[in-house]
Amino acid sequence: MKPSDYSKIGTRLTLAFALLIALILAGNSIVIWQFHLARVETDRLTSANRQLNAILQLQVGLLAFHQRLDDLARSGNAQHLTTEVGPLRLAFLNQINQTREVAARPPTANADRDILPVLDTIEVALPGQLDAISGLAEAGDWESVQRRLDKELKPIETQTSVLVERIQHQASRERTESASKMSGLQQRTIVIVPIMAISTFCFAAFFGWAVARRIVELRLEERTGERTRIARELHDSLLQSLHGLMFEFQAARNMFQKRPDEALQALDNAIMGTEQAIVESQDAIVDLRSTAMCEDDLPQLLRLTGESLATAGTGEHKSPSFGLIVEGQQRVLTAAIQDEVYRIAREVLRNAFRHAQATRVQAEICYGKDQLQLRVWDDGRGMDHRVMERGIRPGHWGLPGVRERAHQIGAKLDVRSEAGTGTEIQLNVTASVAYQKNLNRSRSGAT
């Protein structure tokens, strides 16, 4: 199991995580929207209250203005009246402007449409009335002053009172509507928040369970992969050695009666083979406990392996010769890739030397820009077409082990063979997987 496999959480786990995030975002969005609606209602209610307060202040100011003018008219002092009319008019006009600003301040979508026309009417009519009252006072016609105050200012007061009542009714209606909406918002919030909290907890619990399950699955896959690796190692060392020893013992048994000397020699060879099998088994056990890599680079490893196999052949058939070709600028491989590629090449070379009955075994390593390529071919007897179709020879696990190793590192493995024409095996590993970054060694050659 590669460390990168732990980052592959699977489709279901990814979907569960996405749903959890979506649920959290949706819940937060709904709650935020409810708060937005509450703020809108609060702003609308605040605007209505401000409008009502402004109109009430205008009404109070108008009554005070009328009362002061009435007192000045009853005093009969024309100079005093004309002196105070200017400041009174300025103060009242300022109050009208303040009321207009409140009425025009957003949000005023539900503001009474008669407010601004009434304010405009008062602002236009008041200066003329005050000028007329001042002129009558200077002429000493106090009766006309009193009649004008009663006739001209009373309608304005009445109109303002009607406007105040209308706005009070409107504000009361808006308060009722806002209270109803706020109550609905509160009820929805009380329902939504627990539902979203419970749903989020459930999805989080499911996600945690899915993560734990995925970890267990990865561990099981790792255990299964380790068992497969042990099976490959046993095949690569012990089983193949025992298989050869079985043939040697069988040959010694067949020769024992007629050719005892040759039988004894065969037994001696078998004993030596047994010792070699023990050594190989010990090496395999060491390989299982740690990564079977040495300080040498891949070409050197393959050269030593091929030369060792070429000089170790015994029996009736002469051991085939071995050659290695290295093409391209040699680059440093990652430790895991170099280990797996070497194991694949070692198994392919063993099969070629032991089973191909070839006279020549050739290996080639090509350090390409886009990929690392390994080729091993021989001029032996080739593979049976049934083995090629099935991908496995009964009782033999060499080729399946090679395929498993190639699949484990994401490499492409091609096997081409025909009876009597030899076998060629090619392994391609993408550069992004095979090469270490920013580590190049310029070494190329051929043997």
N, C-alpha and C positions, 0 to 999 in steps of 0.2 A: 504494500500500500504506500503510495507516494504521499509526501506531506501536502502536496497541492490538492490531493483528493479531498482533504478535510474542508476545503473552501467550497466544494460543490455540494450545496445543501439540498439540492433536488428541487423539482418543479413544485411539488405539494408544499414543501416548507417555504419556498419563495412566495407562493401564492398566499399562504397563511400570514406571512410577514407583511405582504402588501395589503391584505385585508385588515390586519391590525392597524397599520399606519393610516389607511383610509378611514377606518372607524374612528380613530382618535381625532383625525383632522375634521371629519364630518361632525362629530360631537362638539368639538370646540367651535366650529363654524356656526352650528345651530345656536349654541349658548351666546356667542358674540352677537348673532343676529337678533336674539331676544333682547339683549341689552341695548342694541341699537334702536329697536322699536320702542323700548321704554324711554330712551333718551329723547326720541322724536316726540313722544306724547308729553314728556316733561317740558320740553322746549315750547310745544304748542300751548300747554296750559300756562306756562310762565308768561308767554307773549300776551295771552288773553287777559291775565291778571294785570300786567303792566298797562295794557290799553285801558282797562277799566279804571285803574288808579289815576291815569293821566286825565281821563274825562272827568272823574270826580274832582280832581284838583282844579280843572278848568271851570267846573260848575261852581265850586267854592270861591274861586277867584272872581268869577263874573258876579256872584252875589255880593261879595265884598266890594267890588268896584261900583256896583249899582248903589249899595248902601252908602258908600263914601260920597258919591256924587249927590245923592239925595240929602245927605247931611249938609254938604256945601250949599246946595240950593236953598235949604231951609234957613241957613245962616244969613243969607242976603248979602254976603260979602263977595262982590264981583272980582275984586283983585285976588282974594284968597282962592277963589274957584279957578280963575284962569292960571294962577301959579301952579296949582296942584294937578291940573288936567294933564299937563305934559308928562310928568313922572308916572302918573297912574296909567296913562295910555301906553307908555313904553314898557312898564312892568307887565301889563296885561298882554301886549303883543309878544313879549318874550315867552310868556306862558303858553300862548297859542302855538308858537314855533316849537316849543318843547313837546307839546301834545302831538303836533304834526310829525315830529321825528319818531316818537314812540309808535304812532299809527303806521308809519312807513317802514319801520324796522322789521326785517325778516326774523322768524317766519310770520307772515301776515296773510296767509292764504285765506284764513277764515275771518279776517277783519271786516267790520261793518263798512260798507261802501259809502254810507252817508257821512262818515266822520270828516273826511277831507273836504267835501263840499260845504259842510256847516262851518268848518274852520275858515275856509276861504270867504264865506259870506260875512262872518264876524269880522275878519281882518279887513275886508273892503269897506263894510258899512260903518264900523266904529269910528275911524278918523273923521268922517264927514259929520256924524252925529255930535261928536265932541266939539268940532269947530262951530257947528250951529248953536250948541248949548253955550259955548263961550261967547259967541256974538250976542245972543239973547241976554246973557248975564251982564255984559258990558252995557247993553241998552236998558237995563233995569227991568226987563219983562220977565219977572220970576215965575209968574203963572204959566207963561209959555214954556219956560225951562222945565217946570214940574210936569206939564202935560207931555212934553217931548220925552222926558225920562220914562214916564209911565207908558207912553205909546210906542216908543222905539226900542227900549231896552227890555221891556217885559216879554215881547215875542221871542227875542234871542234867548232869554232865560228859559222860556217855555220849551223852545226847540232843543236847548241843551239838556233840559230835564228829560224830555222824551228820548233823546239819544242815550242818556245815562241809563234809563230803564231798559232800553233795547240791548245795550251792551251788557248790562247786568244779567239779563235773561240769557244772552248768548254765552257769557262766561259761565253761568250756572250750567247750561246745557253741555258746554265743553268739559267742565269739571266732571259732570256725570259720565260722559262718554269716556273721558280719560281714566276715570276710576274703574269703569267697566273693563276697558282694555288692559289697564295695569293689573287688574285682578286676573284676567285671562292669561296675561304674560307670566304672572307669578305662578299660576297653576301649571302652565306648560313647563316652566322652568323646574318646578318641583317634580314633575313627572320625567322630564327629559334627562336631568342630571343623574338621578339614580339609574335610569335605564342605560344611559351611555356608560356609566361607571361599571354596572354589572356586565354589560356586553364587552367592554374593554377588558375586564378581569377574565371573562370566559375565553375571549380570544387570546389573551396573554397566557392563560393556563394551557390552552390548546397548543399555542406556539411553543411553550416550554416543553410540553409533552412531546411535540413533534421533534424538537431539537434533541431531547434525550433519546428518542427512538432512532433518530438519524445517527447519533453518536454510537448507539449500540449496533446499528447496521454497519457502520464503518468499521467498528471493531471486529464484527463477524467477518466482514470482507477481508480485513487485514489478516485475521486468523486463517481464513480459507486460503488467502494468497500465500501465507507462510507455509501452510501444508503443501500447497502446490510447488512452492520453491524447494521444500525438502524432498518431494518426489522427484523433481528435476535433478537435484544434487545427487540423490541416490542412484538415479539412472546414469548420470554423467560419470559416476565413479564406481560404486560398488556393484551394481547390477551388471554393467557391461563387463567388468573384470570377472565376476562370477560366471557370466555366460561363456567367456573365453576359457576359463578354467574347466568348465564342464566338458567342453569339447576336447581339451587336452587330456583330462582323465579318461574320457571315453576312448580316445585314441590309444592311450597307454593300456587300457584294458583289452582292446582288440589285438594289440601286438604282444601281449604278455606271454602267450603260449609259444608262438612261432619265433618271435624276435624279442627275447627278454632283455637283451642289452639296450635295444632301442626303446623298449618300454620303460626301463629304468631311467634312461636319459629324458624321456617324456615326463616321467614323474618328477625328476629333478627340475625340469623346466616349469612344471606345474607348481612345485613348491616355491620356486622363485617368483612365479606369477602371483602366488598367494601372498607372499611378502609384499609384492608391489601393490596388490589389492588392499592390503592393510594400510599401507602408506597413503594410497589414494583416498581410502575411507577416512583416515585421520585428517587429511587435507580438506575433505568435504565437510567434516564436522567443524573445522576451523572456519571454513567459508560460511557455514550456517550461522556462526556466532558473530561474524563481522563481515564487512565488505571485503571481498577477495581482490584487493588491488595492491599493487606494489608501486614503487617510485618510477618504474620505467613507463615510457609512453606506449600508446597503442601499437604503432608499428613494431617497436622492439618486442613487445609481448607476443605479437603474432609471429614474428620471425623466430623467437625462441621456441614457441609452441610448435610451429611447423617443422623446424629443424629437429626438435626432439622426437616428433612423430616419425619423421623420415628416417632417423637413425635407430629407432626402436623396433623396426619390423623384424619378425622372425617367421619361419615357416617356409612353405613351398614357394610362395610368391615373393618376388623381390619388392621391397618397399619403394613406393613412387618417390620421385624427386619433388622438391618444393621450391617455389619462387614467390617473392613478394614484390609488389609494385606500389609505390607511393606517388600520387600525383597531386599537384596543387601545393599551395603554401600551407604547411602544417600549422594547425591551430590547436590550442589547448581545449580539451573537452571537459565538460562537467564530470565530476567524479561518478555520479550515478550512471550517466550515459556511457562513459568509458568502460565501467564495470560490466554493464549489460551487453554492450557491443562486443567486448572481449569474450564474454561467456558464449554469446551466440556464435562468434567466429570459431571459438575453440571446439564447440560441439559439431559445427559443420566440418571442420578440419578432421576431427576424430572419425566422423562417419565416412568422409572421403578416403582416409587412409585405411580404415578397417573393412569397409564394405564395398567400395567402388571398383576394386581391382584395377586401378588406374596406374599409368606409368608416370603421370605428371599431375600435380596438384598446384594450382596457381591461386594466389590471393591478391587482391588489389584494394587499396584504400585511396579514395579520391576526396580531398578537402575542397569541396565546391563552395561557391559564394552563397548559394541558396540551400545547400544540403550537404550532409556527410554521406558518402556512399561506400559501402563495403560489398565486394564481389569475391566469391570463391567458386572456382570451377575446376573440373577434372575431365580427363579423357577416358573415364572408366566405362562400366557396363550400363550406367544409367539406372533409372527407376522404372519399375513396372507401372503401366498406365493405371492399374487399379489402385496402387498406392498413391499415385498423383491425384486420382479422383477423390479418394477417401481422406487424404491428408495424413494418414497414419498407417504404419505397418503393424499387424497384430503382434503384441508382446514387446513392441519397441516404442519408446516415448521421446526419442531424440528430436524428431521433427515437430511434434506437438509442443514440446518444451521450447523450441526455438520460436515457434509462432506465438506462444504465450509471452515470452520475453519481449518480442517485437511489439506486440499489442500493448504491453505494459508501459513502454516508453513512447507510444504513439508513432512508431515507425512503420514503414511499408515493407513487407517481405514478399519477394517474388521467387518462385521456384520453377525452373524450366529444365525439363529432362525428357529424353527419349531413350528407349532401350538401344544399347550399343553405341550411343553418341555422347555419353557423359552427362554430367549434371552441372547446372549453374544456379547458384543462389545469390540473390542480390538484396541488400538491405539499404533503405534510404531513410535518413533521419533529418528532419528540417533543421536549418541552421540555428533558429531561435531556441531550439531545444538542446541541440548537441553542443554548441560552442559556448565557452565562457566569454563574457563580455570584456572587451578591452584587453584581452590577453592573446597575443599572436606570437607564434614562433615560426620563423621562415626557415623551414628545413624540408627539402624534397629530395627524392632519390628513387632508384629502382635497383632491384636485385634479381 
